[in-house]
Amino acid sequence: MTPGVHLYYNGEIDDGKGKITKIRTHRARSFVKQFPQLLLGEFMGTIGTVSMRDTGNTLRSTPYSGAMKTCITSGYNTGTSYSTHGLVIGSGSTSIDISQYKLVTQIAHGSSAGQLNYGSMSTGAPNYDPDTGIMSVYFTRLFSNGSGGNVAVNEIGVYMRDSTSTWYFMLIRDVLTSTLNVPNGGTLTLRYTIKVVL
């Protein structure tokens, strides 16, 4: 495996009646502009050194000494029903562009038509394999369908929450290779894995 940062996603759909459909592992190439901007702001360690576009299409001066922590603890390990940050889903199918700052059409949290219930996030502890030189971490989220009908998912991503405010930033967006139809009464589990190859 080529040295660098690699991103993958996979998951499964449970129809609620005993049938489970696996979503095979796909290589993601979907870090958007805000991801390297966040890293740059952290490395420089000074407030306002980098402007990042939030999910409301407003440029914000990056925070420091805590943004990355919040990205993980308050972003990835979100509580149930938080659709503003963590792993998020949508129905849009617009091609990926590095300048995108939000999902095209995010699916709302809830049980009305076209909505899915956002479950809590879980994050695996970083794992390092000295034999391969690969460090990996994953984060996963479950979405349940109580809408009364099928809900189609075409895009997935990750939003983070700023540590000092209620600003939200998209770091990752993927357009799925095929639509995921989550049946009423069923669940969708999605997982992103980041691998750092030394």
Phi and psi restraints in degrees (value plus and minus 20) as a CYANA .aco file:
   2 THR   PHI     -85.9   -45.9
   2 THR   PSI     115.0   155.0
   3 PRO   PHI     -77.1   -37.1
   3 PRO   PSI     124.9   164.9
   4 GLY   PHI     117.0   157.0
   4 GLY   PSI    -186.5  -146.5
   5 VAL   PHI    -122.4   -82.4
   5 VAL   PSI     105.3   145.3
   6 HIS   PHI    -141.1  -101.1
   6 HIS   PSI     126.5   166.5
   7 LEU   PHI    -149.8  -109.8
   7 LEU   PSI     116.9   156.9
   8 TYR   PHI    -157.1  -117.1
   8 TYR   PSI     135.5   175.5
   9 TYR   PHI    -158.1  -118.1
   9 TYR   PSI     131.7   171.7
  10 ASN   PHI    -178.8  -138.8
  10 ASN   PSI    -191.4  -151.4
  11 GLY   PHI     143.0   183.0
  11 GLY   PSI    -176.3  -136.3
  12 GLU   PHI    -182.3  -142.3
  12 GLU   PSI     135.5   175.5
  13 ILE   PHI    -135.8   -95.8
  13 ILE   PSI     107.2   147.2
  14 ASP   PHI    -128.9   -88.9
  14 ASP   PSI      98.7   138.7
  15 ASP   PHI     -97.4   -57.4
  15 ASP   PSI     -21.1    18.9
  16 GLY   PHI      61.8   101.8
  16 GLY   PSI     -19.4    20.6
  17 LYS   PHI    -143.7  -103.7
  17 LYS   PSI      -3.5    36.5
  18 GLY   PHI      82.2   122.2
  18 GLY   PSI     -25.5    14.5
  19 LYS   PHI    -119.3   -79.3
  19 LYS   PSI     104.5   144.5
  20 ILE   PHI    -137.7   -97.7
  20 ILE   PSI     106.3   146.3
  21 THR   PHI    -130.5   -90.5
  21 THR   PSI     100.3   140.3
  22 LYS   PHI     -98.4   -58.4
  22 LYS   PSI     121.5   161.5
  23 ILE   PHI    -122.3   -82.3
  23 ILE   PSI      91.4   131.4
  24 ARG   PHI     -84.2   -44.2
  24 ARG   PSI     139.7   179.7
  25 THR   PHI     -90.7   -50.7
  25 THR   PSI     109.4   149.4
  26 HIS   PHI    -139.4   -99.4
  26 HIS   PSI     122.6   162.6
  27 ARG   PHI     -97.6   -57.6
  27 ARG   PSI     104.1   144.1
  28 ALA   PHI    -116.8   -76.8
  28 ALA   PSI     122.1   162.1
  29 ARG   PHI    -148.6  -108.6
  29 ARG   PSI      37.3    77.3
  30 SER   PHI    -149.8  -109.8
  30 SER   PSI      -3.1    36.9
  31 PHE   PHI     -84.3   -44.3
  31 PHE   PSI     107.7   147.7
  32 VAL   PHI    -119.6   -79.6
  32 VAL   PSI     159.5   199.5
  33 LYS   PHI     -75.2   -35.2
  33 LYS   PSI     -54.3   -14.3
  34 GLN   PHI     -86.9   -46.9
  34 GLN   PSI     -43.9    -3.9
  35 PHE   PHI     -86.8   -46.8
  35 PHE   PSI     -74.2   -34.2
  36 PRO   PHI     -86.7   -46.7
  36 PRO   PSI     -49.1    -9.1
  37 GLN   PHI     -84.4   -44.4
  37 GLN   PSI     -60.5   -20.5
  38 LEU   PHI     -81.3   -41.3
  38 LEU   PSI     -65.7   -25.7
  39 LEU   PHI     -81.6   -41.6
  39 LEU   PSI     -62.9   -22.9
  40 LEU   PHI     -81.5   -41.5
  40 LEU   PSI     -64.8   -24.8
  41 GLY   PHI     -81.1   -41.1
  41 GLY   PSI     -59.0   -19.0
  42 GLU   PHI     -86.0   -46.0
  42 GLU   PSI     -64.2   -24.2
  43 PHE   PHI     -86.7   -46.7
  43 PHE   PSI     -56.7   -16.7
  44 MET   PHI     -96.3   -56.3
  44 MET   PSI     -49.3    -9.3
  45 GLY   PHI      46.2    86.2
  45 GLY   PSI       9.8    49.8
  46 THR   PHI    -155.4  -115.4
  46 THR   PSI     111.5   151.5
  47 ILE   PHI     -81.7   -41.7
  47 ILE   PSI     115.8   155.8
  48 GLY   PHI      63.5   103.5
  48 GLY   PSI     -13.7    26.3
  49 THR   PHI     -94.5   -54.5
  49 THR   PSI     -44.4    -4.4
  50 VAL   PHI    -153.5  -113.5
  50 VAL   PSI     116.7   156.7
  51 SER   PHI    -121.0   -81.0
  51 SER   PSI     105.8   145.8
  52 MET   PHI    -134.9   -94.9
  52 MET   PSI     121.9   161.9
  53 ARG   PHI    -107.5   -67.5
  53 ARG   PSI     103.6   143.6
  54 ASP   PHI    -103.6   -63.6
  54 ASP   PSI     159.1   199.1
  55 THR   PHI     -90.6   -50.6
  55 THR   PSI     -28.9    11.1
  56 GLY   PHI    -115.7   -75.7
  56 GLY   PSI     -12.0    28.0
  57 ASN   PHI      49.3    89.3
  57 ASN   PSI      12.5    52.5
  58 THR   PHI    -136.0   -96.0
  58 THR   PSI     114.5   154.5
  59 LEU   PHI     -94.7   -54.7
  59 LEU   PSI     110.8   150.8
  60 ARG   PHI    -144.8  -104.8
  60 ARG   PSI     123.2   163.2
  61 SER   PHI     -95.2   -55.2
  61 SER   PSI     110.0   150.0
  62 THR   PHI     -86.7   -46.7
  62 THR   PSI     122.1   162.1
  63 PRO   PHI     -99.0   -59.0
  63 PRO   PSI    -199.4  -159.4
  64 TYR   PHI    -167.4  -127.4
  64 TYR   PSI     153.9   193.9
  65 SER   PHI      23.5    63.5
  65 SER   PSI      37.2    77.2
  66 GLY   PHI     135.0   175.0
  66 GLY   PSI     -36.8     3.2
  67 ALA   PHI     -82.9   -42.9
  67 ALA   PSI     -65.2   -25.2
  68 MET   PHI     -86.4   -46.4
  68 MET   PSI     -58.4   -18.4
  69 LYS   PHI     -80.8   -40.8
  69 LYS   PSI     -65.3   -25.3
  70 THR   PHI     -87.2   -47.2
  70 THR   PSI     -54.0   -14.0
  71 CYS   PHI     -75.0   -35.0
  71 CYS   PSI     -55.2   -15.2
  72 ILE   PHI    -111.5   -71.5
  72 ILE   PSI     -71.1   -31.1
  73 THR   PHI    -100.7   -60.7
  73 THR   PSI     -58.0   -18.0
  74 SER   PHI    -121.9   -81.9
  74 SER   PSI     -32.1     7.9
  75 GLY   PHI    -119.0   -79.0
  75 GLY   PSI     -78.7   -38.7
  76 TYR   PHI     -96.4   -56.4
  76 TYR   PSI     -59.6   -19.6
  77 ASN   PHI    -111.3   -71.3
  77 ASN   PSI      33.1    73.1
  78 THR   PHI     -95.6   -55.6
  78 THR   PSI     136.8   176.8
  79 GLY   PHI     -98.8   -58.8
  79 GLY   PSI     149.6   189.6
  80 THR   PHI     -78.5   -38.5
  80 THR   PSI     121.1   161.1
  81 SER   PHI      64.1   104.1
  81 SER   PSI     -23.9    16.1
  82 TYR   PHI    -100.0   -60.0
  82 TYR   PSI      88.4   128.4
  83 SER   PHI    -124.9   -84.9
  83 SER   PSI     -16.3    23.7
  84 THR   PHI    -104.3   -64.3
  84 THR   PSI     -41.2    -1.2
  85 HIS   PHI    -173.3  -133.3
  85 HIS   PSI     143.9   183.9
  86 GLY   PHI      76.5   116.5
  86 GLY   PSI    -179.9  -139.9
  87 LEU   PHI     -95.4   -55.4
  87 LEU   PSI     105.7   145.7
  88 VAL   PHI    -145.4  -105.4
  88 VAL   PSI     140.1   180.1
  89 ILE   PHI    -152.7  -112.7
  89 ILE   PSI     137.6   177.6
  90 GLY   PHI    -173.0  -133.0
  90 GLY   PSI     155.6   195.6
  91 SER   PHI    -127.9   -87.9
  91 SER   PSI     -22.6    17.4
  92 GLY   PHI     -93.4   -53.4
  92 GLY   PSI     131.2   171.2
  93 SER   PHI    -146.1  -106.1
  93 SER   PSI      -5.6    34.4
  94 THR   PHI     -80.0   -40.0
  94 THR   PSI     118.3   158.3
  95 SER   PHI     -77.5   -37.5
  95 SER   PSI     133.2   173.2
  96 ILE   PHI     -91.6   -51.6
  96 ILE   PSI     119.4   159.4
  97 ASP   PHI    -160.6  -120.6
  97 ASP   PSI     118.0   158.0
  98 ILE   PHI     -82.4   -42.4
  98 ILE   PSI     -41.4    -1.4
  99 SER   PHI    -105.4   -65.4
  99 SER   PSI     -22.6    17.4
 100 GLN   PHI     -86.5   -46.5
 100 GLN   PSI     124.4   164.4
 101 TYR   PHI    -142.0  -102.0
 101 TYR   PSI     -21.8    18.2
 102 LYS   PHI    -180.7  -140.7
 102 LYS   PSI     146.0   186.0
 103 LEU   PHI     -82.9   -42.9
 103 LEU   PSI     132.1   172.1
 104 VAL   PHI     -86.4   -46.4
 104 VAL   PSI     -68.9   -28.9
 105 THR   PHI    -160.4  -120.4
 105 THR   PSI      70.1   110.1
 106 GLN   PHI     -89.9   -49.9
 106 GLN   PSI     119.5   159.5
 107 ILE   PHI    -100.9   -60.9
 107 ILE   PSI     106.7   146.7
 108 ALA   PHI     -95.8   -55.8
 108 ALA   PSI     135.4   175.4
 109 HIS   PHI     -96.9   -56.9
 109 HIS   PSI     111.4   151.4
 110 GLY   PHI     133.2   173.2
 110 GLY   PSI    -192.3  -152.3
 111 SER   PHI    -143.8  -103.8
 111 SER   PSI      -3.8    36.2
 112 SER   PHI    -103.1   -63.1
 112 SER   PSI     152.1   192.1
 113 ALA   PHI     -74.1   -34.1
 113 ALA   PSI     112.7   152.7
 114 GLY   PHI      59.8    99.8
 114 GLY   PSI     -16.1    23.9
 115 GLN   PHI    -129.3   -89.3
 115 GLN   PSI     138.7   178.7
 116 LEU   PHI    -151.5  -111.5
 116 LEU   PSI     128.5   168.5
 117 ASN   PHI    -101.8   -61.8
 117 ASN   PSI     103.3   143.3
 118 TYR   PHI    -102.2   -62.2
 118 TYR   PSI      99.1   139.1
 119 GLY   PHI    -102.6   -62.6
 119 GLY   PSI     159.5   199.5
 120 SER   PHI     -93.3   -53.3
 120 SER   PSI     137.5   177.5
 121 MET   PHI    -111.0   -71.0
 121 MET   PSI     131.4   171.4
 122 SER   PHI    -153.8  -113.8
 122 SER   PSI     124.9   164.9
 123 THR   PHI    -147.5  -107.5
 123 THR   PSI     110.7   150.7
 124 GLY   PHI    -100.3   -60.3
 124 GLY   PSI     124.4   164.4
 125 ALA   PHI     -82.7   -42.7
 125 ALA   PSI     122.9   162.9
 126 PRO   PHI     -75.1   -35.1
 126 PRO   PSI     117.6   157.6
 127 ASN   PHI    -144.5  -104.5
 127 ASN   PSI     109.5   149.5
 128 TYR   PHI    -136.0   -96.0
 128 TYR   PSI     108.1   148.1
 129 ASP   PHI    -125.2   -85.2
 129 ASP   PSI      86.1   126.1
 130 PRO   PHI     -86.3   -46.3
 130 PRO   PSI     -41.7    -1.7
 131 ASP   PHI     -92.4   -52.4
 131 ASP   PSI     -55.4   -15.4
 132 THR   PHI    -123.5   -83.5
 132 THR   PSI     -35.6     4.4
 133 GLY   PHI      52.1    92.1
 133 GLY   PSI       6.1    46.1
 134 ILE   PHI    -131.5   -91.5
 134 ILE   PSI     107.7   147.7
 135 MET   PHI    -127.4   -87.4
 135 MET   PSI     114.8   154.8
 136 SER   PHI    -155.5  -115.5
 136 SER   PSI     132.1   172.1
 137 VAL   PHI    -165.1  -125.1
 137 VAL   PSI     124.1   164.1
 138 TYR   PHI    -148.7  -108.7
 138 TYR   PSI     137.2   177.2
 139 PHE   PHI    -160.4  -120.4
 139 PHE   PSI     122.8   162.8
 140 THR   PHI    -159.3  -119.3
 140 THR   PSI     135.8   175.8
 141 ARG   PHI    -169.7  -129.7
 141 ARG   PSI     125.5   165.5
 142 LEU   PHI    -129.0   -89.0
 142 LEU   PSI     117.1   157.1
 143 PHE   PHI    -141.5  -101.5
 143 PHE   PSI     110.3   150.3
 144 SER   PHI    -136.0   -96.0
 144 SER   PSI     127.7   167.7
 145 ASN   PHI    -130.3   -90.3
 145 ASN   PSI      91.0   131.0
 146 GLY   PHI    -142.3  -102.3
 146 GLY   PSI       8.7    48.7
 147 SER   PHI    -103.1   -63.1
 147 SER   PSI     -35.7     4.3
 148 GLY   PHI      75.5   115.5
 148 GLY   PSI     -25.1    14.9
 149 GLY   PHI    -174.8  -134.8
 149 GLY   PSI     156.9   196.9
 150 ASN   PHI     -87.6   -47.6
 150 ASN   PSI     127.8   167.8
 151 VAL   PHI    -145.3  -105.3
 151 VAL   PSI     106.7   146.7
 152 ALA   PHI    -114.8   -74.8
 152 ALA   PSI     108.7   148.7
 153 VAL   PHI    -133.3   -93.3
 153 VAL   PSI     105.3   145.3
 154 ASN   PHI    -139.6   -99.6
 154 ASN   PSI     -38.5     1.5
 155 GLU   PHI    -159.0  -119.0
 155 GLU   PSI     128.0   168.0
 156 ILE   PHI    -157.5  -117.5
 156 ILE   PSI     140.7   180.7
 157 GLY   PHI    -189.9  -149.9
 157 GLY   PSI    -194.5  -154.5
 158 VAL   PHI    -152.7  -112.7
 158 VAL   PSI     106.6   146.6
 159 TYR   PHI    -127.7   -87.7
 159 TYR   PSI     125.3   165.3
 160 MET   PHI    -137.0   -97.0
 160 MET   PSI     136.8   176.8
 161 ARG   PHI    -129.2   -89.2
 161 ARG   PSI     113.8   153.8
 162 ASP   PHI     -84.5   -44.5
 162 ASP   PSI     127.0   167.0
 163 SER   PHI     -95.1   -55.1
 163 SER   PSI     -38.4     1.6
 164 THR   PHI    -136.3   -96.3
 164 THR   PSI     -14.5    25.5
 165 SER   PHI    -177.8  -137.8
 165 SER   PSI    -183.8  -143.8
 166 THR   PHI    -133.7   -93.7
 166 THR   PSI      18.5    58.5
 167 TRP   PHI    -106.9   -66.9
 167 TRP   PSI     125.2   165.2
 168 TYR   PHI    -148.9  -108.9
 168 TYR   PSI     121.3   161.3
 169 PHE   PHI    -152.7  -112.7
 169 PHE   PSI     116.9   156.9
 170 MET   PHI    -105.8   -65.8
 170 MET   PSI     109.0   149.0
 171 LEU   PHI    -125.0   -85.0
 171 LEU   PSI     -49.5    -9.5
 172 ILE   PHI    -159.3  -119.3
 172 ILE   PSI     119.7   159.7
 173 ARG   PHI    -165.3  -125.3
 173 ARG   PSI     113.0   153.0
 174 ASP   PHI    -148.3  -108.3
 174 ASP   PSI     118.8   158.8
 175 VAL   PHI    -116.9   -76.9
 175 VAL   PSI     104.8   144.8
 176 LEU   PHI     -90.2   -50.2
 176 LEU   PSI     131.8   171.8
 177 THR   PHI     -89.3   -49.3
 177 THR   PSI     -45.0    -5.0
 178 SER   PHI    -170.8  -130.8
 178 SER   PSI     133.8   173.8
 179 THR   PHI     -84.3   -44.3
 179 THR   PSI     117.5   157.5
 180 LEU   PHI    -120.5   -80.5
 180 LEU   PSI      95.5   135.5
 181 ASN   PHI    -117.4   -77.4
 181 ASN   PSI      94.0   134.0
 182 VAL   PHI    -116.0   -76.0
 182 VAL   PSI      93.7   133.7
 183 PRO   PHI     -93.8   -53.8
 183 PRO   PSI     135.9   175.9
 184 ASN   PHI     -77.2   -37.2
 184 ASN   PSI     112.6   152.6
 185 GLY   PHI      66.2   106.2
 185 GLY   PSI     -23.9    16.1
 186 GLY   PHI    -120.6   -80.6
 186 GLY   PSI     158.3   198.3
 187 THR   PHI    -154.7  -114.7
 187 THR   PSI     131.4   171.4
 188 LEU   PHI    -139.3   -99.3
 188 LEU   PSI     105.5   145.5
 189 THR   PHI    -131.7   -91.7
 189 THR   PSI     106.6   146.6
 190 LEU   PHI    -141.8  -101.8
 190 LEU   PSI     126.8   166.8
 191 ARG   PHI    -161.0  -121.0
 191 ARG   PSI     110.0   150.0
 192 TYR   PHI    -125.3   -85.3
 192 TYR   PSI     119.6   159.6
 193 THR   PHI    -146.0  -106.0
 193 THR   PSI     106.1   146.1
 194 ILE   PHI    -123.2   -83.2
 194 ILE   PSI     107.6   147.6
 195 LYS   PHI    -138.8   -98.8
 195 LYS   PSI     109.3   149.3
 196 VAL   PHI    -127.5   -87.5
 196 VAL   PSI      96.3   136.3
 197 VAL   PHI    -121.2   -81.2
 197 VAL   PSI     101.3   141.3
